[in-house]
Amino acid sequence: MKFPKYTPNPLLKDLPDYVKDSANFDKIQTQLYASLQSPHSHAEVIDWHKCFDCMQRVADHKNMMIKFGFKTPAMYLEWKKVMSVIKRRVPLIQK
């Protein structure tokens, strides 16, 4: 039986090796989630949009995504999907 030639995912081929390493998935996810956390909440979306602190957090989150190498939201979502499949299928590597 002959296996097909490996072709990298075109969305993920430009990511740095640190981000591609499945052992760093939880660390990256934690940092991204923490960048959006806030000590306060808003009842309405419009209040959230008017809040300077919350908009600053969104801008910081965007800059962090760029720092990790994600150029588009689709790239991030594809990376997240691939890493969750790897984590589910190969649990021993994560320990």
N, C-alpha and C positions, 0 to 999 in steps of 0.2 A: 504494500500500500504506500502510495506516495502522498506526502502532505503538501498542501498548497504553500506557496512562498509567502512568508510573513510580510504584510504591508501595514505600516503603522497607521493609526487613525489620523486622518488629515487635520482634524481639529486639535488633537493632542500632541502632534509631533514637535511643536515649537515650545512646549513647556519645559522648564528647567528640570534637571534630574531630581532635585530635592522634592519637587511637587509630584513627579511621577512615581516616587518611592511610596509604596502602599503603607509602609511603616509610619510615615509622616501624615497620613490621612487624618487621623483624629486630632493631631496637633494643629493642622491647618484649619480644620473645621472649627475647632474651639476658638482659635484666634479670630476667624471671620465672624462667628456668632457673637463673640465678646465685643467686637467693634460696633455692633448694633445695639447692644444692651444699654438700657437707660434706667436711671433711678426713679423716673416718673412715667406716667402714661397719659394718654389723651382719650377722651370719650368719642370724639369725632375725628375722622381722617383729616378734615380741613384744619383742625386745631394742631394736629401733628405736622401738617405741612407748613403752618405758620410759625412753628417753634424753631428758633434759631439753633438750639442745642441739638435737636433731633436732625435737622438738616445738616448740621456739621458732622454728626455721626454717619449719616449717609455718605457724605463726601469723603470722610475718612475710610469708610468701608470700600468705596470705589477705588481709592488710592491703594488700599491694601490688596485688592483684587489685582490691580495692575502690577503691584510689586511682586506678587506671586507668579505673574506671567499670564494671567487670564486676560485676553483681549476683548472678549465678548461674553455676555451672559450665557450664550449657547455653549461656549467653550467650557465654562465653569460647570454647567449642568451635565455636560457629557463626561467631564472628569469625575464628577460626583457619582454618576451612574456607574462608570467603569470601576472606580475604587470600591463602591459598595458591593459590586459583584465579586471583585477580587477578595474582599474581606469575608464575604459569605462563603466562597468556595475554598479559600485557603486560610483557615483560621489559625493554623499552627505558626505561620510566619509572623503573625501579629504579636505573639507573646515573646 
